[in-house]
Amino acid sequence: MRLLLMSDTHLPKRAKRLPEPLLAELPCADVVFHAGDWVDTATLDLLESRCRRLIGVHGNNDGPQLRARLPEVAYAELDGLRFGVVHETGPAQGREARCAARFPDLDVLVFGHSHIPWDTTAPTGLRLLNPGSPTDRRRQPHCTYMTAVLAGGALTEVTLHPLPQR
């Protein structure tokens, strides 16, 4: 099973549209995760129309229309792994322990907010993944998104994809 992870698209404020390399990944993905801060409903509509399965949450910059359509936290079991998606996890310091305490029944937590890619594992085994942002790199060298493969109950080939400068 191929997974595509993104967050913090901030359309149309940070970009007019999603980058072409990211859009090209949509038909390849069995499941697409979006960890919030969509900003516009058009991006949600686009992903809902192009994705086989979309798991998304609202973020702190998402208004009432998006909050009415998306939860604050989403959960899914895929190939025996328990996934959660949330926008904000707080400061980097102490993140693993804080998230492991808040989400004790998860195997993987996808999150956003910082626009900073993140891939760590808490002592409890919880894998924390932040794909960064495909449209707003902030202090990072590139805008980014992630892909992963889920096979036999294991998450493999977790890859951070840098996008070309606009």
matplotlib code that plots the C-alpha trace (Angstrom):
import matplotlib.pyplot as plt

x = [0.0, 1.4, 0.9, 1.3, 1.6, 1.2, 0.4, 0.2, -0.8, -2.0, -3.7, -4.1, -2.0, 1.4, 0.9, -1.8, -1.9, -0.3, 3.0, 2.9, 5.2, 2.8, -0.3, 1.4, 1.7, -2.0, -3.0, -0.1, -1.3, -3.7, -4.1, -3.4, -2.9, -3.3, -2.4, -4.2, -3.9, -5.6, -6.9, -9.3, -12.1, -11.0, -7.9, -10.1, -12.5, -9.6, -8.1, -11.4, -12.0, -8.6, -7.7, -8.7, -8.8, -8.2, -7.6, -7.4, -7.8, -8.3, -5.5, -5.3, -5.6, -8.7, -12.0, -15.5, -16.2, -13.2, -13.8, -17.3, -16.0, -12.8, -12.1, -9.4, -7.9, -8.5, -7.8, -7.4, -6.2, -4.2, -2.7, -2.7, -1.0, -3.0, -2.6, -3.5, -3.5, -3.4, -2.3, -0.4, 1.8, 3.4, 7.1, 9.8, 11.4, 9.5, 7.4, 7.9, 7.0, 4.1, 2.6, 3.2, 1.2, -1.6, -1.9, -0.9, -2.8, -1.2, 1.7, 2.1, 1.2, 1.1, 1.2, 1.9, 1.9, 5.7, 6.4, 9.5, 9.9, 10.1, 10.7, 11.3, 10.2, 9.2, 10.5, 7.0, 7.5, 5.2, 6.5, 6.0, 6.0, 5.7, 5.9, 6.7, 4.8, 4.7, 4.0, 5.7, 9.2, 9.6, 13.2, 13.8, 15.8, 12.9, 9.1, 8.5, 6.0, 6.5, 5.7, 5.8, 5.0, 2.9, 3.4, 3.0, 2.1, 5.3, 5.9, 8.9, 10.4, 9.5, 10.8, 11.0, 10.6, 12.1, 10.3, 12.0, 12.1, 9.2]
y = [0.0, 3.4, 6.3, 10.1, 12.5, 16.3, 19.2, 23.0, 23.6, 27.1, 27.7, 30.2, 32.3, 30.6, 29.3, 29.4, 25.6, 22.4, 21.6, 19.4, 16.7, 16.3, 16.2, 13.5, 11.4, 11.4, 8.6, 6.4, 6.6, 4.2, 6.6, 10.3, 12.0, 15.7, 17.1, 20.4, 24.0, 23.6, 27.2, 26.8, 24.3, 24.0, 22.0, 19.6, 19.3, 18.6, 15.9, 14.3, 14.0, 12.6, 10.4, 6.8, 7.4, 10.7, 11.0, 14.7, 17.0, 20.7, 23.0, 26.2, 28.3, 26.5, 28.3, 27.2, 25.6, 23.2, 22.6, 21.5, 18.9, 17.7, 16.4, 17.7, 14.2, 11.4, 7.7, 4.7, 1.2, 0.2, -3.2, -3.8, -0.5, 2.2, 5.6, 9.0, 12.4, 15.7, 19.2, 20.5, 18.6, 21.4, 22.3, 20.0, 19.5, 16.6, 15.8, 12.1, 11.6, 14.0, 12.3, 8.8, 9.8, 11.5, 8.7, 5.4, 3.2, 4.4, 3.0, 6.1, 9.7, 12.1, 15.8, 19.2, 22.9, 23.6, 23.1, 21.3, 17.7, 15.2, 11.5, 10.0, 7.1, 7.5, 5.0, 3.4, 2.6, 5.4, 6.7, 10.5, 11.9, 15.5, 15.8, 19.6, 21.8, 21.5, 25.3, 27.1, 26.1, 28.6, 28.2, 24.9, 24.6, 23.1, 22.7, 19.0, 16.1, 12.4, 9.0, 5.6, 2.0, -0.1, -3.9, -6.8, -4.6, -2.6, 1.0, 1.1, 3.3, 6.5, 9.2, 12.9, 14.5, 18.0, 20.1, 22.4, 26.0, 28.0]
z = [0.0, -1.0, 1.3, 0.5, 3.4, 3.2, 5.5, 5.6, 2.0, 2.9, -0.5, -2.0, 0.4, 0.1, -3.5, -6.1, -6.5, -5.3, -7.0, -10.1, -8.6, -5.6, -7.9, -10.0, -6.8, -6.1, -8.5, -7.2, -3.6, -2.0, 1.0, 1.2, 4.6, 5.0, 8.5, 8.3, 7.4, 4.1, 4.3, 1.3, 0.7, -3.0, -2.0, 0.1, -2.9, -5.2, -3.0, -2.4, -6.1, -7.0, -4.0, -3.5, 0.2, 2.0, 5.7, 6.8, 9.7, 10.2, 11.4, 13.3, 10.1, 8.8, 9.1, 9.9, 6.5, 6.8, 10.5, 9.6, 7.2, 8.9, 12.5, 14.8, 15.0, 12.6, 13.1, 10.7, 10.8, 7.7, 7.2, 11.0, 11.8, 13.8, 12.3, 13.8, 12.1, 14.1, 13.1, 16.1, 18.6, 20.5, 20.7, 19.4, 22.8, 24.5, 21.4, 21.5, 25.1, 24.9, 21.8, 23.1, 26.3, 24.3, 21.7, 23.5, 21.1, 17.9, 15.8, 13.6, 14.1, 11.1, 12.1, 10.7, 11.9, 12.0, 8.3, 9.4, 8.3, 11.2, 11.4, 14.9, 17.0, 20.6, 23.2, 23.1, 19.4, 18.2, 14.8, 14.4, 10.9, 9.7, 5.9, 6.0, 3.6, -0.2, -0.5, 2.4, 3.3, 6.1, 7.3, 5.4, 2.3, 0.3, 0.3, 1.0, 1.2, 2.2, 0.7, 2.4, 1.7, 4.0, 3.6, 5.9, 8.8, 8.5, 7.4, 5.0, 2.4, 4.3, 1.9, 2.2, -1.2, -1.7, -4.3, -6.8, -6.0, -7.4]

ax = plt.figure().add_subplot(projection="3d")
ax.plot(x, y, z, "-o")
ax.set_aspect("equal")
plt.show()
